[in-house]
């Protein structure tokens, strides 16, 4: 049985922050589950300051090139053709 997750739409302020910081390509390169989890995590914040803190966490992990919601994560090495 496959697990299913709700698909979260990208809030405009998150898309704007990714573009403004030049991190859209880094975000797009992540697996779909990570992108969806981050967007949902940010969007579910009840307080604006919590959402901003979560957004900053995501942006810093993308800028570092590793990490996913506070956990170690590194992209898989690409196979040579």
C-alpha positions as CSV (number, residue, x, y, z in Angstrom):
1,X,0.0,0.0,0.0
2,X,1.5,3.3,-1.0
3,X,1.4,6.3,1.3
4,X,-0.4,9.4,0.1
5,X,0.2,12.9,1.2
6,X,-1.9,16.0,0.6
7,X,-0.4,18.2,-2.2
8,X,0.2,21.7,-0.9
9,X,0.1,24.6,-3.3
10,X,3.0,27.0,-3.2
11,X,2.1,30.2,-1.4
12,X,3.1,33.4,-3.3
13,X,5.4,34.6,-0.4
14,X,7.4,31.4,-0.5
15,X,7.8,31.5,-4.3
16,X,8.8,35.2,-4.0
17,X,11.4,34.4,-1.3
18,X,12.9,31.6,-3.5
19,X,13.2,33.9,-6.5
20,X,14.6,36.8,-4.4
21,X,17.3,34.6,-2.8
22,X,18.2,32.9,-6.1
23,X,17.2,29.5,-4.6
24,X,14.4,28.4,-7.0
25,X,16.7,26.0,-8.9
26,X,17.9,24.4,-5.6
27,X,14.3,24.0,-4.5
28,X,13.3,22.5,-7.9
29,X,16.2,20.0,-7.7
30,X,14.8,18.5,-4.4
31,X,12.6,15.4,-4.4
32,X,8.9,16.1,-4.7
33,X,8.2,14.9,-1.1
34,X,10.6,17.4,0.3
35,X,9.2,20.3,-1.6
36,X,5.7,19.4,-0.6
37,X,6.6,18.8,3.0
38,X,8.4,22.2,3.3
39,X,5.5,24.1,1.7
40,X,2.9,22.4,3.9
41,X,5.0,22.9,7.0
42,X,5.3,26.6,6.3
43,X,1.7,27.1,5.3
44,X,0.4,25.3,8.4
45,X,2.0,27.8,10.8
46,X,-0.7,29.5,12.9
47,X,1.4,32.6,13.6
48,X,3.1,34.8,11.0
49,X,6.4,34.8,12.8
50,X,6.4,31.0,13.0
51,X,5.8,30.8,9.2
52,X,8.7,33.3,8.7
53,X,11.0,31.2,10.9
54,X,10.1,28.1,9.0
55,X,10.6,29.8,5.7
56,X,14.1,31.0,6.8
57,X,14.9,27.4,7.9
58,X,14.0,26.1,4.5
59,X,16.0,28.8,2.7
60,X,19.1,28.3,4.8
61,X,19.0,24.5,4.1
62,X,18.6,25.1,0.4
63,X,21.5,27.7,0.4
64,X,23.7,25.2,2.3
65,X,22.9,22.5,-0.4
66,X,22.1,19.9,2.2
67,X,19.7,19.3,5.1
68,X,16.0,18.7,5.1
69,X,13.8,20.0,7.9
70,X,16.6,19.9,10.4
71,X,17.9,16.4,9.3
72,X,21.0,15.6,7.4
73,X,20.3,15.0,3.7
74,X,22.6,15.1,0.8
75,X,21.7,14.7,-2.9
76,X,22.6,11.4,-4.5
77,X,25.7,11.6,-6.7
78,X,24.8,11.6,-10.4
79,X,25.8,8.7,-12.5
80,X,28.2,9.5,-15.4
81,X,26.7,8.8,-18.8
